[in-house]
Amino acid sequence: QEQAARVGFDWSEPEPILDKIEEEIRELREAMAGGNPAKVKDELGDLIFALVNIGRHVKADPENALRGTNTKFRRRFRHIETSLAQSNETLEGATLERMEELWQAAKAIERQLGD
């Protein structure tokens, strides 16, 4: 992307990239509905490529952003595990709704702590 941008094959601002991301999401949905794994993989690649492109435009390194999100996910999932254990519940026995409730609680705690 950076090499293409150097020769002018690039958007001048991030807004049109959001439109491209929405287009790629629609195409991924269509591919998933079509049931062709190769097409799904191709469209997923296009979506990731567009996401990396917006990261470049907004000066947010996509790899670092993903690492941060992985850390946040692990922290919130640990909250789910800990909360279930404290209630004598298991991950395997918990419903998705229960886990989502605990996920939202973890997010609320993070907001209170300013994370």
Helices and strands as residue ranges (DSSP letters): H 2-6, H 15-34, H 37-57, H 62-86, H 96-113
